[in-house]
Amino acid sequence: MGSCTTACAKYLVFFFNLLFALTGLIVFTVGTIILVRYYHYYNFVGQQLWTAPLFLIVVGAVVFVIAFFGCCSAIKESSCMILTFSILLVLIFLTEIGVGIAGYIKHSELDGILGEQFNTTLKEYMTDPDAQQSWNSIQKEFNCCGIMQPDDWKPIFKNDTVPNSCCNKASVLIPPEKPRNTTCTQEYAAKMGCRAKLYEFLDNSALILGAVGLSIAVVQLLGVCLACCLSRAFKENYEAV
Protein backbone atom coordinates (compact mmCIF):
# COMPACT_ATOMS: atom_id res chain seq x y z
CA MET A 1 0.00 0.00 0.00
CA GLY A 2 2.83 2.37 0.92
CA SER A 3 4.71 1.62 -2.29
CA CYS A 4 1.53 2.26 -4.30
CA THR A 5 1.03 5.61 -2.57
CA THR A 6 4.67 6.52 -3.19
CA ALA A 7 4.38 5.60 -6.87
CA CYS A 8 1.26 7.72 -7.26
CA ALA A 9 2.95 10.64 -5.51
CA LYS A 10 6.04 10.22 -7.69
CA TYR A 11 4.12 10.34 -10.95
CA LEU A 12 1.98 13.20 -9.64
CA VAL A 13 5.10 15.24 -8.89
CA PHE A 14 6.56 14.30 -12.28
CA PHE A 15 3.38 15.44 -14.05
CA PHE A 16 3.29 18.62 -11.97
CA ASN A 17 6.86 19.43 -12.98
CA LEU A 18 6.01 19.03 -16.65
CA LEU A 19 3.27 21.64 -16.17
CA PHE A 20 5.66 23.74 -14.13
CA ALA A 21 8.24 23.60 -16.91
CA LEU A 22 5.54 24.71 -19.34
CA THR A 23 4.72 27.74 -17.16
CA GLY A 24 8.43 28.61 -17.09
CA LEU A 25 8.55 28.42 -20.86
CA ILE A 26 5.46 30.64 -21.11
CA VAL A 27 6.93 33.23 -18.74
CA PHE A 28 10.20 33.20 -20.70
CA THR A 29 8.31 33.65 -23.98
CA VAL A 30 6.16 36.49 -22.62
CA GLY A 31 9.25 38.33 -21.35
CA THR A 32 11.00 37.90 -24.70
CA ILE A 33 7.97 39.12 -26.66
CA ILE A 34 7.63 42.21 -24.45
CA LEU A 35 11.33 42.95 -24.77
CA VAL A 36 11.35 42.62 -28.56
CA ARG A 37 7.88 43.92 -29.45
CA TYR A 38 7.75 46.91 -27.11
CA TYR A 39 11.40 47.86 -26.84
CA HIS A 40 10.71 51.31 -28.33
CA TYR A 41 8.75 52.17 -25.14
CA TYR A 42 12.05 52.08 -23.27
CA ASN A 43 12.57 55.83 -23.74
CA PHE A 44 9.21 56.55 -22.08
CA VAL A 45 9.21 54.15 -19.11
CA GLY A 46 12.84 54.45 -18.02
CA GLN A 47 15.42 51.84 -17.14
CA GLN A 48 13.93 50.88 -13.77
CA LEU A 49 10.55 49.82 -15.16
CA TRP A 50 12.10 48.19 -18.21
CA THR A 51 13.73 45.56 -15.98
CA ALA A 52 10.34 43.80 -15.72
CA PRO A 53 10.58 41.86 -19.04
CA LEU A 54 14.22 41.01 -18.27
CA PHE A 55 13.12 39.61 -14.92
CA LEU A 56 10.43 37.52 -16.64
CA ILE A 57 13.04 36.05 -18.99
CA VAL A 58 15.36 35.14 -16.11
CA VAL A 59 12.56 33.72 -13.94
CA GLY A 60 11.17 31.70 -16.85
CA ALA A 61 14.57 30.15 -17.53
CA VAL A 62 15.20 29.40 -13.84
CA VAL A 63 11.74 27.87 -13.40
CA PHE A 64 12.29 25.64 -16.42
CA VAL A 65 15.63 24.39 -15.02
CA ILE A 66 14.14 23.81 -11.54
CA ALA A 67 11.23 21.89 -13.07
CA PHE A 68 13.68 19.67 -14.96
CA PHE A 69 15.56 19.05 -11.71
CA GLY A 70 12.25 18.17 -10.03
CA CYS A 71 11.46 15.61 -12.74
CA CYS A 72 14.85 13.97 -12.28
CA SER A 73 14.48 13.85 -8.51
CA ALA A 74 11.05 12.21 -8.79
CA ILE A 75 12.30 9.58 -11.25
CA LYS A 76 15.35 8.74 -9.12
CA GLU A 77 13.21 8.68 -5.95
CA SER A 78 15.81 10.70 -4.07
CA SER A 79 14.46 12.34 -0.92
CA CYS A 80 17.53 14.61 -0.80
CA MET A 81 16.96 15.85 -4.38
CA ILE A 82 13.26 16.34 -3.71
CA LEU A 83 14.07 18.35 -0.58
CA THR A 84 16.53 20.47 -2.59
CA PHE A 85 13.86 20.97 -5.22
CA SER A 86 11.43 22.18 -2.54
CA ILE A 87 13.97 24.65 -1.17
CA LEU A 88 14.63 26.02 -4.67
CA LEU A 89 10.89 26.48 -5.22
CA VAL A 90 10.55 28.33 -1.92
CA LEU A 91 13.50 30.60 -2.78
CA ILE A 92 12.14 31.54 -6.18
CA PHE A 93 8.68 32.04 -4.65
CA LEU A 94 10.09 34.47 -2.07
CA THR A 95 12.04 36.26 -4.81
CA GLU A 96 8.88 36.67 -6.85
CA ILE A 97 7.05 38.09 -3.82
CA GLY A 98 9.85 40.60 -3.25
CA VAL A 99 9.91 41.66 -6.88
CA GLY A 100 6.12 41.83 -6.91
CA ILE A 101 6.12 44.20 -3.92
CA ALA A 102 8.83 46.32 -5.55
CA GLY A 103 6.84 46.35 -8.79
CA TYR A 104 3.71 47.49 -6.95
CA ILE A 105 5.64 50.36 -5.38
CA LYS A 106 7.12 51.34 -8.74
CA HIS A 107 3.67 51.14 -10.34
CA SER A 108 2.51 53.94 -8.04
CA GLU A 109 5.33 56.07 -9.45
CA LEU A 110 4.54 55.20 -13.07
CA ASP A 111 2.61 58.36 -13.94
CA GLY A 112 5.41 60.59 -12.66
CA ILE A 113 8.07 58.58 -14.50
CA LEU A 114 6.09 58.79 -17.74
CA GLY A 115 5.68 62.54 -17.37
CA GLU A 116 9.41 63.06 -16.87
CA GLN A 117 10.42 60.74 -19.71
CA PHE A 118 7.90 62.16 -22.17
CA ASN A 119 9.10 65.72 -21.54
CA THR A 120 12.75 64.70 -21.92
CA THR A 121 12.30 62.80 -25.19
CA LEU A 122 10.06 65.52 -26.64
CA LYS A 123 12.88 68.05 -26.22
CA GLU A 124 15.32 65.60 -27.82
CA TYR A 125 13.10 64.87 -30.83
CA MET A 126 15.08 67.02 -33.26
CA THR A 127 18.53 65.93 -32.09
CA ASP A 128 18.19 62.29 -31.03
CA PRO A 129 17.22 59.75 -33.76
CA ASP A 130 16.30 57.19 -31.08
CA ALA A 131 13.87 59.58 -29.39
CA GLN A 132 12.45 60.51 -32.79
CA GLN A 133 11.84 56.88 -33.72
CA SER A 134 10.22 56.19 -30.35
CA TRP A 135 7.85 59.13 -30.71
CA ASN A 136 6.89 58.20 -34.28
CA SER A 137 6.26 54.58 -33.26
CA ILE A 138 4.08 55.38 -30.25
CA GLN A 139 2.07 58.03 -32.10
CA LYS A 140 1.31 55.59 -34.91
CA GLU A 141 0.50 52.65 -32.63
CA PHE A 142 -1.71 54.54 -30.18
CA ASN A 143 -3.18 57.07 -32.62
CA CYS A 144 -2.08 59.94 -30.43
CA CYS A 145 -0.11 63.16 -30.73
CA GLY A 146 2.12 64.93 -28.23
CA ILE A 147 2.23 64.37 -24.49
CA MET A 148 -1.23 65.67 -23.60
CA GLN A 149 -2.28 67.20 -26.96
CA PRO A 150 -0.85 68.18 -30.39
CA ASP A 151 -0.08 71.67 -29.08
CA ASP A 152 2.83 70.14 -27.11
CA TRP A 153 4.83 70.12 -30.36
CA LYS A 154 4.66 73.90 -30.80
CA PRO A 155 7.86 74.63 -28.77
CA ILE A 156 9.69 72.05 -30.91
CA PHE A 157 8.52 73.06 -34.41
CA LYS A 158 7.83 76.72 -33.50
CA ASN A 159 4.55 76.61 -35.47
CA ASP A 160 1.46 74.40 -35.95
CA THR A 161 3.46 71.64 -37.61
CA VAL A 162 3.55 68.23 -35.90
CA PRO A 163 5.31 64.95 -36.83
CA ASN A 164 3.73 63.06 -39.74
CA SER A 165 3.11 60.14 -37.35
CA CYS A 166 0.36 62.27 -35.77
CA CYS A 167 -1.61 62.14 -39.02
CA ASN A 168 -1.66 58.45 -39.88
CA LYS A 169 -5.00 57.33 -41.32
CA ALA A 170 -5.97 55.29 -38.29
CA SER A 171 -5.91 58.41 -36.15
CA VAL A 172 -8.21 60.64 -38.18
CA LEU A 173 -11.54 59.48 -36.79
CA ILE A 174 -12.17 62.89 -35.22
CA PRO A 175 -9.98 65.39 -37.11
CA PRO A 176 -10.39 65.84 -40.89
CA GLU A 177 -8.13 63.71 -43.06
CA LYS A 178 -4.89 65.41 -44.08
CA PRO A 179 -4.61 66.06 -47.84
CA ARG A 180 -1.89 64.05 -49.56
CA ASN A 181 1.61 65.48 -49.94
CA THR A 182 0.99 68.15 -47.31
CA THR A 183 2.64 68.80 -43.96
CA CYS A 184 0.95 67.34 -40.90
CA THR A 185 -0.44 70.12 -38.72
CA GLN A 186 -2.49 70.28 -35.53
CA GLU A 187 -5.68 70.61 -37.59
CA TYR A 188 -5.26 67.10 -39.01
CA ALA A 189 -3.51 65.46 -36.06
CA ALA A 190 -4.93 63.04 -33.53
CA LYS A 191 -6.35 65.05 -30.65
CA MET A 192 -5.46 62.82 -27.70
CA GLY A 193 -2.00 62.83 -26.13
CA CYS A 194 0.20 59.73 -25.83
CA ARG A 195 0.93 59.84 -22.11
CA ALA A 196 -2.59 58.86 -21.03
CA LYS A 197 -2.80 56.11 -23.66
CA LEU A 198 0.55 54.57 -22.74
CA TYR A 199 -0.30 54.74 -19.04
CA GLU A 200 -3.59 52.92 -19.66
CA PHE A 201 -1.81 50.27 -21.74
CA LEU A 202 0.89 49.70 -19.11
CA ASP A 203 -1.68 49.68 -16.30
CA ASN A 204 -3.77 47.00 -18.03
CA SER A 205 -0.64 44.98 -18.85
CA ALA A 206 0.47 45.15 -15.20
CA LEU A 207 -2.89 43.70 -14.07
CA ILE A 208 -2.56 40.81 -16.54
CA LEU A 209 1.03 40.09 -15.52
CA GLY A 210 0.00 40.27 -11.87
CA ALA A 211 -2.77 37.72 -12.40
CA VAL A 212 -0.40 35.39 -14.27
CA GLY A 213 2.22 35.79 -11.54
CA LEU A 214 -0.32 34.97 -8.83
CA SER A 215 -1.41 31.84 -10.70
CA ILE A 216 2.19 30.67 -11.04
CA ALA A 217 2.79 31.36 -7.34
CA VAL A 218 -0.17 29.12 -6.43
CA VAL A 219 1.24 26.37 -8.66
CA GLN A 220 4.64 26.76 -6.97
CA LEU A 221 3.14 26.44 -3.48
CA LEU A 222 1.29 23.32 -4.60
CA GLY A 223 4.58 21.98 -5.93
CA VAL A 224 6.31 22.59 -2.59
CA CYS A 225 3.56 20.68 -0.74
CA LEU A 226 3.68 17.74 -3.16
CA ALA A 227 7.48 17.63 -3.08
CA CYS A 228 7.55 17.61 0.73
CA CYS A 229 4.99 14.78 0.84
CA LEU A 230 6.99 12.81 -1.72
CA SER A 231 10.24 13.35 0.16
CA ARG A 232 8.63 12.03 3.34
CA ALA A 233 7.21 9.03 1.47
CA PHE A 234 10.63 8.19 -0.01
CA LYS A 235 12.26 8.51 3.40
CA GLU A 236 9.68 6.26 5.06
CA ASN A 237 10.07 3.67 2.30
CA TYR A 238 13.82 3.53 2.68
CA GLU A 239 13.53 3.32 6.51
CA ALA A 240 11.06 0.45 6.16
CA VAL A 241 13.47 -1.40 3.92
ZIUR-V833509 format. One record per residue. N is the residue number from 1. BURIAL is I if it has 9 or more other C-alpha atoms within 8 Angstrom, else O. D_LAST is the distance of its C-alpha to the last C-alpha in Angstrom with 1 decimal. Layout:
# ZIUR-V833509
n & burial & d_last
N & BURIAL & D_LAST
N & BURIAL & D_LAST
This chain:
# ZIUR-V833509
n & burial & d_last
1 & O & 14.1
2 & O & 11.7
3 & O & 11.2
4 & O & 15.0
5 & O & 15.7
6 & I & 13.8
7 & O & 15.7
8 & O & 18.9
9 & I & 18.6
10 & I & 18.0
11 & I & 21.1
12 & O & 23.0
13 & I & 22.6
14 & I & 23.6
15 & O & 26.6
16 & I & 27.5
17 & I & 27.6
18 & I & 29.9
19 & O & 32.2
20 & I & 31.9
21 & I & 33.0
22 & I & 35.9
23 & I & 37.0
24 & I & 37.0
25 & I & 39.1
26 & I & 41.4
27 & I & 41.9
28 & I & 42.6
29 & I & 45.1
30 & I & 46.8
31 & I & 47.3
32 & I & 48.7
33 & I & 51.1
34 & I & 52.4
35 & I & 52.9
36 & O & 54.8
37 & O & 56.6
38 & I & 57.7
39 & O & 58.1
40 & I & 61.9
41 & I & 61.1
42 & I & 60.0
43 & I & 63.6
44 & I & 63.7
45 & I & 60.3
46 & I & 60.0
47 & O & 57.3
48 & O & 55.2
49 & O & 54.7
50 & I & 54.3
51 & O & 51.0
52 & O & 49.4
53 & I & 49.1
54 & I & 47.9
55 & I & 45.1
56 & I & 44.1
57 & I & 43.9
58 & I & 41.7
59 & I & 39.4
60 & I & 39.1
61 & I & 38.2
62 & I & 35.6
63 & I & 34.1
64 & I & 33.9
65 & I & 32.1
66 & I & 29.6
67 & I & 28.9
68 & I & 28.3
69 & I & 25.8
70 & I & 24.1
71 & I & 23.9
72 & O & 22.4
73 & I & 19.7
74 & I & 18.8
75 & O & 18.8
76 & O & 16.6
77 & I & 14.1
78 & I & 14.7
79 & I & 14.6
80 & O & 17.2
81 & I & 19.5
82 & I & 19.3
83 & I & 20.3
84 & O & 23.0
85 & I & 24.2
86 & I & 24.5
87 & O & 26.6
88 & I & 28.8
89 & I & 29.5
90 & I & 30.4
91 & O & 32.7
92 & O & 34.5
93 & I & 34.9
94 & O & 36.5
95 & O & 38.7
96 & O & 39.8
97 & O & 40.8
98 & O & 42.8
99 & O & 44.5
100 & O & 45.2
101 & O & 46.9
102 & O & 48.9
103 & O & 49.9
104 & O & 51.0
105 & O & 53.2
106 & I & 54.6
107 & O & 55.3
108 & O & 57.7
109 & O & 59.6
110 & I & 59.8
111 & O & 63.3
112 & O & 64.7
113 & I & 63.0
114 & I & 64.4
115 & I & 67.8
116 & O & 67.9
117 & I & 66.6
118 & I & 68.9
119 & I & 71.9
120 & O & 71.0
121 & I & 70.5
122 & I & 73.6
123 & O & 75.7
124 & I & 74.2
125 & I & 74.8
126 & O & 77.9
127 & O & 76.5
128 & O & 72.8
129 & O & 71.9
130 & O & 68.3
131 & I & 69.5
132 & I & 72.0
133 & I & 69.4
134 & I & 67.1
135 & I & 70.0
136 & I & 71.1
137 & I & 67.6
138 & I & 66.9
139 & I & 70.4
140 & I & 70.0
141 & O & 66.5
142 & I & 67.3
143 & I & 70.9
144 & I & 72.0
145 & I & 74.5
146 & I & 74.6
147 & I & 72.5
148 & I & 74.0
149 & I & 76.9
150 & I & 78.9
151 & O & 81.3
152 & I & 78.7
153 & I & 79.8
154 & I & 83.4
155 & O & 83.0
156 & I & 81.4
157 & I & 83.9
158 & O & 86.8
159 & O & 87.8
160 & I & 86.5
161 & I & 84.6
162 & I & 80.8
163 & I & 78.3
164 & I & 78.5
165 & I & 74.8
166 & I & 76.2
167 & I & 78.2
168 & I & 75.7
169 & O & 76.4
170 & O & 73.3
171 & I & 74.6
172 & I & 78.0
173 & O & 77.4
174 & O & 79.5
175 & I & 81.8
176 & O & 84.2
177 & O & 83.1
178 & O & 84.3
179 & O & 86.9
180 & O & 85.9
181 & O & 86.7
182 & O & 87.3
183 & O & 85.7
184 & I & 83.0
185 & I & 84.4
186 & I & 83.4
187 & O & 85.3
188 & I & 83.0
189 & I & 79.7
190 & I & 76.8
191 & I & 77.5
192 & I & 74.0
193 & I & 72.6
194 & I & 69.3
195 & I & 67.7
196 & O & 67.2
197 & I & 65.8
198 & I & 63.3
199 & I & 62.2
200 & O & 61.6
201 & O & 59.7
202 & O & 57.4
203 & O & 57.0
204 & O & 55.9
205 & O & 53.6
206 & O & 52.0
207 & O & 51.2
208 & O & 49.6
209 & O & 47.5
210 & O & 46.6
211 & O & 45.4
212 & O & 43.3
213 & O & 41.8
214 & O & 40.9
215 & O & 39.2
216 & I & 37.1
217 & I & 36.3
218 & O & 35.0
219 & I & 32.8
220 & I & 31.5
221 & I & 30.6
222 & O & 28.8
223 & I & 26.9
224 & I & 25.9
225 & O & 24.7
226 & I & 22.6
227 & I & 21.1
228 & I & 20.2
229 & I & 18.5
230 & I & 16.6
231 & I & 15.6
232 & I & 14.3
233 & I & 12.4
234 & I & 10.7
235 & I & 10.0
236 & O & 8.6
237 & I & 6.3
238 & O & 5.1
239 & O & 5.4
240 & O & 3.8
241 & O & 0.0
